[in-house]
Amino acid sequence: MDLNIREYTILIVDDNPTNLAVLSEYLKGYGFGIAIAKSGESALKRTQYFQPDLILLDILMSGIDGFETCRLLKAKEKTRDVPIIFMTALTGPEDKVTFTVPLALA
């Protein structure tokens, strides 16, 4: 199977400019199309106009956090089937429980 990476767009959602820059440059280097949203609210607005093939979503953001953003994206018909990968620096056991519960309910 030939995978033409240039046909795929990844939406990166993060409120940290450094994270956005590093991730976008890295993925662009492999040929992926990149779209950026600096908040959950911005991600929801952007996905009204286009459907990314993958969403990389930070959990800890000001405004609506990554969990709520994920719930809202999964509630929309247009984005419910788009894969979402959470990005976080959280490592505690209580955080891992939080990750599991919203995903099961989404």
TIVO-2410 file (N, C-alpha, C; in nm, 3 decimals):
# residues 106
REC num residu      c1      c2      c3 atome chaine
REC   1      M   0.083  -0.118   0.000     N      A
REC   1      M   0.000   0.000   0.000    CA      A
REC   1      M   0.088   0.124   0.000     C      A
REC   2      D   0.066   0.212  -0.098     N      A
REC   2      D   0.138   0.338  -0.102    CA      A
REC   2      D   0.064   0.442  -0.020     C      A
REC   3      L   0.135   0.505   0.071     N      A
REC   3      L   0.077   0.608   0.155    CA      A
REC   3      L   0.132   0.742   0.110     C      A
REC   4      N   0.046   0.825   0.051     N      A
REC   4      N   0.088   0.958   0.008    CA      A
REC   4      N   0.063   1.057   0.121     C      A
REC   5      I   0.166   1.080   0.200     N      A
REC   5      I   0.156   1.164   0.319    CA      A
REC   5      I   0.107   1.304   0.284     C      A
REC   6      R   0.140   1.355   0.169     N      A
REC   6      R   0.101   1.491   0.131    CA      A
REC   6      R  -0.051   1.509   0.122     C      A
REC   7      E  -0.123   1.399   0.119     N      A
REC   7      E  -0.269   1.405   0.114    CA      A
REC   7      E  -0.331   1.420   0.251     C      A
REC   8      Y  -0.252   1.411   0.358     N      A
REC   8      Y  -0.305   1.411   0.495    CA      A
REC   8      Y  -0.276   1.541   0.566     C      A
REC   9      T  -0.379   1.592   0.637     N      A
REC   9      T  -0.364   1.714   0.714    CA      A
REC   9      T  -0.383   1.684   0.862     C      A
REC  10      I  -0.291   1.735   0.942     N      A
REC  10      I  -0.296   1.717   1.087    CA      A
REC  10      I  -0.327   1.852   1.150     C      A
REC  11      L  -0.428   1.854   1.236     N      A
REC  11      L  -0.461   1.973   1.313    CA      A
REC  11      L  -0.392   1.962   1.448     C      A
REC  12      I  -0.305   2.058   1.479     N      A
REC  12      I  -0.236   2.061   1.608    CA      A
REC  12      I  -0.305   2.166   1.694     C      A
REC  13      V  -0.351   2.124   1.812     N      A
REC  13      V  -0.422   2.214   1.903    CA      A
REC  13      V  -0.340   2.226   2.031     C      A
REC  14      D  -0.284   2.345   2.053     N      A
REC  14      D  -0.200   2.367   2.171    CA      A
REC  14      D  -0.191   2.517   2.195     C      A
REC  15      D  -0.192   2.559   2.320     N      A
REC  15      D  -0.180   2.701   2.350    CA      A
REC  15      D  -0.035   2.744   2.376     C      A
REC  16      N   0.058   2.651   2.360     N      A
REC  16      N   0.200   2.681   2.380    CA      A
REC  16      N   0.266   2.701   2.243     C      A
REC  17      P   0.311   2.824   2.212     N      A
REC  17      P   0.370   2.852   2.081    CA      A
REC  17      P   0.493   2.766   2.049     C      A
REC  18      T   0.572   2.734   2.151     N      A
REC  18      T   0.691   2.651   2.127    CA      A
REC  18      T   0.650   2.511   2.084     C      A
REC  19      N   0.552   2.453   2.152     N      A
REC  19      N   0.504   2.320   2.114    CA      A
REC  19      N   0.450   2.320   1.972     C      A
REC  20      L   0.372   2.423   1.939     N      A
REC  20      L   0.317   2.434   1.803    CA      A
REC  20      L   0.428   2.440   1.699     C      A
REC  21      A   0.529   2.522   1.725     N      A
REC  21      A   0.638   2.538   1.628    CA      A
REC  21      A   0.715   2.408   1.609     C      A
REC  22      V   0.750   2.343   1.719     N      A
REC  22      V   0.829   2.220   1.711    CA      A
REC  22      V   0.751   2.111   1.638     C      A
REC  23      L   0.627   2.089   1.680     N      A
REC  23      L   0.547   1.984   1.616    CA      A
REC  23      L   0.519   2.012   1.470     C      A
REC  24      S   0.482   2.136   1.439     N      A
REC  24      S   0.449   2.166   1.300    CA      A
REC  24      S   0.570   2.153   1.209     C      A
REC  25      E   0.685   2.201   1.252     N      A
REC  25      E   0.805   2.189   1.170    CA      A
REC  25      E   0.846   2.043   1.151     C      A
REC  26      Y   0.837   1.966   1.258     N      A
REC  26      Y   0.872   1.824   1.249    CA      A
REC  26      Y   0.782   1.751   1.150     C      A
REC  27      L   0.653   1.771   1.162     N      A
REC  27      L   0.557   1.701   1.075    CA      A
REC  27      L   0.561   1.754   0.932     C      A
REC  28      K   0.585   1.883   0.915     N      A
REC  28      K   0.602   1.939   0.779    CA      A
REC  28      K   0.723   1.876   0.712     C      A
REC  29      G   0.826   1.848   0.791     N      A
REC  29      G   0.946   1.786   0.737    CA      A
REC  29      G   0.918   1.649   0.675     C      A
REC  30      Y   0.814   1.584   0.719     N      A
REC  30      Y   0.773   1.456   0.662    CA      A
REC  30      Y   0.671   1.472   0.551     C      A
REC  31      G   0.629   1.597   0.527     N      A
REC  31      G   0.539   1.623   0.416    CA      A
REC  31      G   0.392   1.634   0.451     C      A
REC  32      F   0.359   1.625   0.579     N      A
REC  32      F   0.218   1.637   0.618    CA      A
REC  32      F   0.171   1.781   0.602     C      A
REC  33      G   0.044   1.798   0.568     N      A
REC  33      G  -0.018   1.929   0.574    CA      A
REC  33      G  -0.049   1.959   0.719     C      A
REC  34      I  -0.028   2.083   0.761     N      A
REC  34      I  -0.046   2.119   0.901    CA      A
REC  34      I  -0.144   2.235   0.913     C      A
REC  35      A  -0.235   2.223   1.007     N      A
REC  35      A  -0.322   2.333   1.047    CA      A
REC  35      A  -0.301   2.351   1.197     C      A
REC  36      I  -0.314   2.474   1.244     N      A
REC  36      I  -0.286   2.504   1.384    CA      A
REC  36      I  -0.407   2.573   1.447     C      A
REC  37      A  -0.435   2.535   1.571     N      A
REC  37      A  -0.535   2.604   1.653    CA      A
REC  37      A  -0.470   2.628   1.789     C      A
REC  38      K  -0.483   2.750   1.839     N      A
REC  38      K  -0.418   2.787   1.964    CA      A
REC  38      K  -0.509   2.771   2.086     C      A
REC  39      S  -0.627   2.715   2.065     N      A
REC  39      S  -0.720   2.689   2.176    CA      A
REC  39      S  -0.823   2.587   2.131     C      A
REC  40      G  -0.894   2.533   2.229     N      A
REC  40      G  -1.003   2.441   2.196    CA      A
REC  40      G  -1.111   2.510   2.116     C      A
REC  41      E  -1.141   2.634   2.154     N      A
REC  41      E  -1.243   2.710   2.083    CA      A
REC  41      E  -1.204   2.731   1.936     C      A
REC  42      S  -1.077   2.762   1.915     N      A
REC  42      S  -1.027   2.783   1.779    CA      A
REC  42      S  -1.033   2.652   1.698     C      A
REC  43      A  -1.004   2.541   1.762     N      A
REC  43      A  -1.011   2.411   1.694    CA      A
REC  43      A  -1.153   2.382   1.648     C      A
REC  44      L  -1.249   2.411   1.735     N      A
REC  44      L  -1.389   2.388   1.699    CA      A
REC  44      L  -1.431   2.475   1.581     C      A
REC  45      K  -1.385   2.598   1.579     N      A
REC  45      K  -1.417   2.687   1.466    CA      A
REC  45      K  -1.351   2.640   1.337     C      A
REC  46      R  -1.224   2.602   1.348     N      A
REC  46      R  -1.151   2.557   1.227    CA      A
REC  46      R  -1.215   2.434   1.165     C      A
REC  47      T  -1.261   2.343   1.250     N      A
REC  47      T  -1.317   2.218   1.196    CA      A
REC  47      T  -1.457   2.238   1.138     C      A
REC  48      Q  -1.512   2.356   1.150     N      A
REC  48      Q  -1.637   2.385   1.080    CA      A
REC  48      Q  -1.612   2.398   0.930     C      A
REC  49      Y  -1.489   2.435   0.892     N      A
REC  49      Y  -1.456   2.464   0.753    CA      A
REC  49      Y  -1.374   2.355   0.685     C      A
REC  50      F  -1.308   2.271   0.763     N      A
REC  50      F  -1.233   2.161   0.703    CA      A
REC  50      F  -1.226   2.046   0.803     C      A
REC  51      Q  -1.205   1.927   0.749     N      A
REC  51      Q  -1.194   1.808   0.832    CA      A
REC  51      Q  -1.051   1.756   0.825     C      A
REC  52      P  -0.979   1.767   0.935     N      A
REC  52      P  -0.842   1.712   0.935    CA      A
REC  52      P  -0.846   1.559   0.935     C      A
REC  53      D  -0.734   1.500   0.900     N      A
REC  53      D  -0.725   1.354   0.902    CA      A
REC  53      D  -0.685   1.302   1.040     C      A
REC  54      L  -0.624   1.390   1.120     N      A
REC  54      L  -0.579   1.356   1.255    CA      A
REC  54      L  -0.575   1.485   1.336     C      A
REC  55      I  -0.605   1.474   1.465     N      A
REC  55      I  -0.595   1.589   1.555    CA      A
REC  55      I  -0.500   1.554   1.668     C      A
REC  56      L  -0.397   1.637   1.687     N      A
REC  56      L  -0.309   1.627   1.803    CA      A
REC  56      L  -0.357   1.732   1.901     C      A
REC  57      L  -0.401   1.690   2.018     N      A
REC  57      L  -0.474   1.778   2.110    CA      A
REC  57      L  -0.408   1.783   2.247     C      A
REC  58      D  -0.365   1.904   2.285     N      A
REC  58      D  -0.310   1.924   2.419    CA      A
REC  58      D  -0.423   1.914   2.520     C      A
REC  59      I  -0.394   1.861   2.637     N      A
REC  59      I  -0.496   1.848   2.740    CA      A
REC  59      I  -0.508   1.975   2.824     C      A
REC  60      L  -0.395   2.029   2.865     N      A
REC  60      L  -0.395   2.145   2.954    CA      A
REC  60      L  -0.389   2.274   2.874     C      A
REC  61      M  -0.504   2.335   2.853     N      A
REC  61      M  -0.511   2.463   2.781    CA      A
REC  61      M  -0.602   2.557   2.858     C      A
REC  62      S  -0.579   2.686   2.840     N      A
REC  62      S  -0.671   2.783   2.899    CA      A
REC  62      S  -0.801   2.779   2.818     C      A
REC  63      G  -0.908   2.828   2.876     N      A
REC  63      G  -1.039   2.814   2.809    CA      A
REC  63      G  -1.086   2.672   2.826     C      A
REC  64      I  -1.144   2.615   2.721     N      A
REC  64      I  -1.187   2.475   2.733    CA      A
REC  64      I  -1.065   2.385   2.717     C      A
REC  65      D  -1.053   2.288   2.805     N      A
REC  65      D  -0.936   2.200   2.802    CA      A
REC  65      D  -0.949   2.095   2.692     C      A
REC  66      G  -0.848   2.011   2.681     N      A
REC  66      G  -0.847   1.910   2.576    CA      A
REC  66      G  -0.957   1.807   2.589     C      A
REC  67      F  -0.993   1.771   2.713     N      A
REC  67      F  -1.100   1.673   2.731    CA      A
REC  67      F  -1.233   1.727   2.679     C      A
REC  68      E  -1.264   1.851   2.715     N      A
REC  68      E  -1.391   1.910   2.670    CA      A
REC  68      E  -1.388   1.932   2.519     C      A
REC  69      T  -1.274   1.975   2.467     N      A
REC  69      T  -1.261   1.993   2.322    CA      A
REC  69      T  -1.286   1.860   2.251     C      A
REC  70      C  -1.230   1.753   2.303     N      A
REC  70      C  -1.250   1.620   2.245    CA      A
REC  70      C  -1.398   1.582   2.248     C      A
REC  71      R  -1.463   1.601   2.362     N      A
REC  71      R  -1.606   1.568   2.372    CA      A
REC  71      R  -1.687   1.645   2.268     C      A
REC  72      L  -1.657   1.774   2.253     N      A
REC  72      L  -1.732   1.855   2.157    CA      A
REC  72      L  -1.703   1.814   2.013     C      A
REC  73      L  -1.579   1.779   1.983     N      A
REC  73      L  -1.545   1.733   1.848    CA      A
REC  73      L  -1.614   1.600   1.818     C      A
REC  74      K  -1.617   1.509   1.914     N      A
REC  74      K  -1.679   1.378   1.894    CA      A
REC  74      K  -1.831   1.388   1.886     C      A
REC  75      A  -1.888   1.497   1.937     N      A
REC  75      A  -2.032   1.517   1.930    CA      A
REC  75      A  -2.077   1.571   1.794     C      A
REC  76      K  -1.982   1.624   1.716     N      A
REC  76      K  -2.015   1.679   1.585    CA      A
REC  76      K  -2.004   1.570   1.479     C      A
REC  77      E  -2.102   1.560   1.394     N      A
REC  77      E  -2.101   1.457   1.290    CA      A
REC  77      E  -1.978   1.467   1.201     C      A
REC  78      K  -1.939   1.588   1.167     N      A
REC  78      K  -1.829   1.609   1.075    CA      A
REC  78      K  -1.694   1.561   1.131     C      A
REC  79      T  -1.677   1.568   1.262     N      A
REC  79      T  -1.546   1.533   1.321    CA      A
REC  79      T  -1.550   1.412   1.413     C      A
REC  80      R  -1.663   1.348   1.425     N      A
REC  80      R  -1.672   1.237   1.522    CA      A
REC  80      R  -1.579   1.122   1.489     C      A
REC  81      D  -1.548   1.099   1.363     N      A
REC  81      D  -1.462   0.986   1.326    CA      A
REC  81      D  -1.316   1.023   1.306     C      A
REC  82      V  -1.282   1.149   1.330     N      A
REC  82      V  -1.142   1.191   1.315    CA      A
REC  82      V  -1.063   1.141   1.437     C      A
REC  83      P  -0.953   1.069   1.414     N      A
REC  83      P  -0.872   1.022   1.528    CA      A
REC  83      P  -0.811   1.141   1.603     C      A
REC  84      I  -0.810   1.130   1.737     N      A
REC  84      I  -0.752   1.234   1.822    CA      A
REC  84      I  -0.646   1.170   1.910     C      A
REC  85      I  -0.528   1.230   1.912     N      A
REC  85      I  -0.421   1.186   2.000    CA      A
REC  85      I  -0.399   1.297   2.101     C      A
REC  86      F  -0.412   1.263   2.230     N      A
REC  86      F  -0.387   1.361   2.335    CA      A
REC  86      F  -0.238   1.379   2.357     C      A
REC  87      M  -0.199   1.503   2.381     N      A
REC  87      M  -0.061   1.535   2.415    CA      A
REC  87      M  -0.062   1.597   2.555     C      A
REC  88      T   0.029   1.550   2.640     N      A
REC  88      T   0.033   1.604   2.775    CA      A
REC  88      T   0.166   1.574   2.843     C      A
REC  89      A   0.195   1.655   2.942     N      A
REC  89      A   0.310   1.629   3.028    CA      A
REC  89      A   0.265   1.564   3.158     C      A
REC  90      L   0.135   1.540   3.174     N      A
REC  90      L   0.083   1.477   3.295    CA      A
REC  90      L   0.127   1.332   3.301     C      A
REC  91      T   0.169   1.288   3.420     N      A
REC  91      T   0.219   1.150   3.432    CA      A
REC  91      T   0.165   1.076   3.553     C      A
REC  92      G   0.090   1.140   3.639     N      A
REC  92      G   0.043   1.076   3.762    CA      A
REC  92      G  -0.067   0.975   3.736     C      A
REC  93      P  -0.083   0.878   3.829     N      A
REC  93      P  -0.188   0.777   3.815    CA      A
REC  93      P  -0.328   0.837   3.807     C      A
REC  94      E  -0.353   0.945   3.883     N      A
REC  94      E  -0.484   1.008   3.879    CA      A
REC  94      E  -0.513   1.066   3.741     C      A
REC  95      D  -0.409   1.112   3.670     N      A
REC  95      D  -0.426   1.164   3.536    CA      A
REC  95      D  -0.462   1.054   3.438     C      A
REC  96      K  -0.402   0.937   3.455     N      A
REC  96      K  -0.431   0.825   3.366    CA      A
REC  96      K  -0.576   0.779   3.380     C      A
REC  97      V  -0.631   0.786   3.500     N      A
REC  97      V  -0.771   0.752   3.521    CA      A
REC  97      V  -0.859   0.853   3.448     C      A
REC  98      T  -0.823   0.981   3.457     N      A
REC  98      T  -0.899   1.085   3.389    CA      A
REC  98      T  -0.895   1.064   3.239     C      A
REC  99      F  -0.782   1.022   3.184     N      A
REC  99      F  -0.773   0.997   3.040    CA      A
REC  99      F  -0.871   0.889   2.997     C      A
REC 100      T  -0.880   0.783   3.073     N      A
REC 100      T  -0.961   0.667   3.034    CA      A
REC 100      T  -1.110   0.697   3.038     C      A
REC 101      V  -1.156   0.762   3.140     N      A
REC 101      V  -1.300   0.782   3.157    CA      A
REC 101      V  -1.360   0.866   3.044     C      A
REC 102      P  -1.306   0.986   3.011     N      A
REC 102      P  -1.368   1.064   2.903    CA      A
REC 102      P  -1.366   0.993   2.769     C      A
REC 103      L  -1.261   0.919   2.742     N      A
REC 103      L  -1.253   0.851   2.613    CA      A
REC 103      L  -1.361   0.744   2.603     C      A
REC 104      A  -1.388   0.676   2.711     N      A
REC 104      A  -1.490   0.572   2.708    CA      A
REC 104      A  -1.629   0.633   2.689     C      A
REC 105      L  -1.648   0.755   2.736     N      A
REC 105      L  -1.777   0.819   2.726    CA      A
REC 105      L  -1.794   0.898   2.597     C      A
REC 106      A  -1.684   0.925   2.529     N      A
REC 106      A  -1.690   1.009   2.408    CA      A
REC 106      A  -1.758   0.938   2.294     C      A
***
